[in-house]
Amino acid sequence: MSSTDQNILDKINSMKSEYYSTNSKNILFKNQQKFECAQSIIQNIDLNAVFNTIIEVNEKNRIHINYSVFKTVMNPSIYMDLIYFIFKVNDDILKVCSSYSVYIDFKGLTMTGVERYKDFVSLLSEQGKVNGKNFLEKLEYVYIINPPFMISNVGKILLPLMDKIVKDKIVIKE
């Protein structure tokens, strides 16, 4: 992780702590509060810097997705912004490479997180189908790193939202 990424992460964590120090954590109904916290964070930080911390390109054609940053800032108000960012990253990679792979580090993913972000996954899938760039055909693999223990349950929720092309390219790395 670069020092810039670490600075962004430190700033995000500081804003998250500040939010929860003035808004005590809910025991129930956490989803809405987490979205509110994320919304307060993104109002005070450069979205491009955050997106570059969530989506990192290594070795020209490897996209690494950091779920721990994603879950802290993601909320419905910026779903399309991140989707457009992802498409731009794919465009940039495919200008110099014929294909790409995605590595998703799911450290910290819970069933409530899957439920919270399933609308994002669905919207990303829909937008991918209509953008005309054929990103899925140029996708080699999706590597799942640090899969949650309940991966079979996650699959039951997320796999129906994904295109068949993606389902066949998922590799779980334990």
C-alpha positions as CSV (number, residue, x, y, z in Angstrom):
1,M,0.0,0.0,0.0
2,S,1.4,3.4,-1.0
3,S,1.8,6.2,1.5
4,T,-1.0,8.1,-0.3
5,D,-3.3,5.1,0.1
6,Q,-2.4,4.9,3.8
7,N,-3.1,8.6,4.3
8,I,-6.5,8.2,2.6
9,L,-7.2,5.2,4.8
10,D,-6.1,7.0,8.0
11,K,-8.3,10.0,7.0
12,I,-11.3,7.7,6.4
13,N,-10.9,5.9,9.7
14,S,-10.5,9.2,11.5
15,M,-13.8,10.5,10.0
16,K,-15.5,7.2,10.8
17,S,-14.4,7.4,14.4
18,E,-15.5,11.0,14.6
19,Y,-18.9,10.1,13.2
20,Y,-19.5,7.3,15.7
21,S,-18.3,9.4,18.6
22,T,-21.1,11.9,17.9
23,N,-23.6,9.3,16.7
24,S,-23.6,6.2,18.9
25,K,-23.6,3.0,17.0
26,N,-27.0,1.4,16.5
27,I,-27.4,-2.2,17.8
28,L,-30.3,-2.7,15.3
29,F,-30.9,-1.0,11.9
30,K,-27.2,-0.6,11.2
31,N,-27.5,-0.4,7.4
32,Q,-28.9,3.0,7.3
33,Q,-26.5,4.3,9.9
34,K,-23.6,2.8,8.0
35,F,-24.8,4.6,4.8
36,E,-25.1,7.8,6.8
37,C,-21.6,7.5,8.1
38,A,-20.3,6.8,4.6
39,Q,-22.2,9.8,3.3
40,S,-20.6,12.0,5.9
41,I,-17.1,10.7,5.0
42,I,-17.4,11.2,1.3
43,Q,-18.6,14.8,1.8
44,N,-15.2,15.6,3.3
45,I,-12.8,13.7,1.1
46,D,-11.6,13.6,-2.5
47,L,-13.7,10.8,-4.2
48,N,-11.1,10.1,-6.9
49,A,-8.5,9.5,-4.2
50,V,-10.9,7.2,-2.4
51,F,-11.8,5.3,-5.6
52,N,-8.1,4.9,-6.4
53,T,-7.6,3.3,-3.0
54,I,-10.6,1.0,-3.5
55,I,-9.7,0.1,-7.1
56,E,-5.9,-0.3,-7.7
57,V,-4.3,-1.5,-10.9
58,N,-1.2,-3.7,-10.6
59,E,0.9,-5.2,-13.4
60,K,-1.0,-3.4,-16.2
61,N,-4.0,-5.7,-16.3
62,R,-4.8,-6.7,-12.7
63,I,-7.5,-4.8,-10.9
64,H,-7.4,-5.2,-7.1
65,I,-10.5,-4.2,-5.1
66,N,-10.2,-3.4,-1.4
67,Y,-13.4,-4.3,0.3
68,S,-12.4,-2.8,3.7
69,V,-12.2,0.7,2.1
70,F,-15.2,0.1,-0.1
71,K,-17.5,-0.8,2.9
72,T,-16.5,2.3,4.8
73,V,-17.4,4.8,2.1
74,M,-19.9,3.1,-0.2
75,N,-23.4,4.3,-0.2
76,P,-26.2,4.6,-2.9
77,S,-25.4,8.3,-3.6
78,I,-22.1,7.3,-5.2
79,Y,-22.8,3.9,-6.8
80,M,-22.8,5.3,-10.3
81,D,-19.7,7.4,-9.7
82,L,-17.8,4.2,-8.7
83,I,-19.3,2.3,-11.6
84,Y,-18.1,4.9,-14.1
85,F,-14.7,4.9,-12.4
86,I,-14.5,1.1,-12.8
87,F,-15.4,1.4,-16.4
88,K,-12.7,4.0,-17.0
89,V,-10.1,1.8,-15.3
90,N,-11.2,-1.1,-17.6
91,D,-11.0,1.2,-20.6
92,D,-7.5,2.3,-19.7
93,I,-6.3,-1.3,-19.2
94,L,-7.9,-2.5,-22.4
95,K,-6.1,0.2,-24.4
96,V,-2.8,-1.6,-23.7
97,C,-3.9,-5.2,-22.8
98,S,-6.2,-7.6,-24.5
99,S,-7.7,-8.9,-21.2
100,Y,-7.7,-8.2,-17.4
101,S,-8.3,-10.0,-14.1
102,V,-9.9,-8.8,-10.9
103,Y,-8.7,-9.6,-7.4
104,I,-11.2,-8.9,-4.7
105,D,-10.0,-9.0,-1.1
106,F,-13.2,-9.7,0.9
107,K,-11.5,-9.5,4.3
108,G,-14.3,-8.4,6.8
109,L,-17.2,-9.3,4.5
110,T,-20.3,-10.3,6.5
111,M,-23.8,-11.5,5.4
112,T,-25.1,-8.0,6.3
113,G,-22.5,-6.5,4.1
114,V,-23.6,-8.8,1.2
115,E,-27.2,-7.7,1.8
116,R,-26.2,-4.0,2.1
117,Y,-24.3,-3.9,-1.2
118,K,-26.2,-6.3,-3.4
119,D,-27.9,-3.3,-5.1
120,F,-24.5,-2.0,-6.1
121,V,-23.6,-5.4,-7.6
122,S,-26.8,-5.6,-9.5
123,L,-26.4,-2.0,-10.8
124,L,-22.8,-2.7,-11.8
125,S,-24.0,-5.8,-13.7
126,E,-26.8,-3.9,-15.4
127,Q,-24.6,-1.0,-16.4
128,G,-21.9,-3.4,-17.7
129,K,-24.4,-5.0,-20.1
130,V,-25.6,-1.7,-21.6
131,N,-22.2,0.1,-21.9
132,G,-21.3,-1.7,-25.1
133,K,-17.6,-2.2,-24.1
134,N,-17.7,-6.0,-23.8
135,F,-15.8,-5.9,-20.5
136,L,-17.0,-9.3,-19.4
137,E,-15.7,-11.0,-22.6
138,K,-12.3,-9.6,-21.9
139,L,-12.3,-10.7,-18.2
140,E,-10.0,-13.6,-17.6
141,Y,-10.7,-14.4,-13.9
142,V,-12.2,-12.9,-10.7
143,Y,-10.0,-14.1,-7.8
144,I,-11.7,-14.0,-4.4
145,I,-9.1,-13.4,-1.7
146,N,-9.9,-13.9,2.0
147,P,-13.3,-15.4,1.3
148,P,-15.7,-15.2,4.2
149,F,-16.5,-18.5,5.9
150,M,-20.1,-18.3,4.7
151,I,-19.0,-18.1,1.0
152,S,-21.7,-20.6,-0.1
153,N,-24.4,-18.4,1.4
154,V,-22.9,-15.3,-0.2
155,G,-22.9,-17.1,-3.6
156,K,-26.6,-17.8,-3.2
157,I,-27.3,-14.1,-2.9
158,L,-24.8,-12.6,-5.3
159,L,-24.4,-15.2,-8.1
160,P,-28.0,-14.7,-9.4
161,L,-27.2,-11.0,-9.8
162,M,-24.1,-11.8,-12.0
163,D,-23.8,-12.5,-15.7
164,K,-23.1,-16.1,-16.5
165,I,-19.7,-15.1,-18.0
166,V,-18.5,-13.9,-14.6
167,K,-19.8,-16.9,-12.7
168,D,-17.7,-19.2,-14.8
169,K,-14.5,-17.1,-14.1
170,I,-14.6,-17.0,-10.3
171,V,-11.7,-18.5,-8.5
172,I,-11.7,-18.7,-4.7
173,K,-8.3,-18.4,-3.1
174,E,-8.3,-19.5,0.5
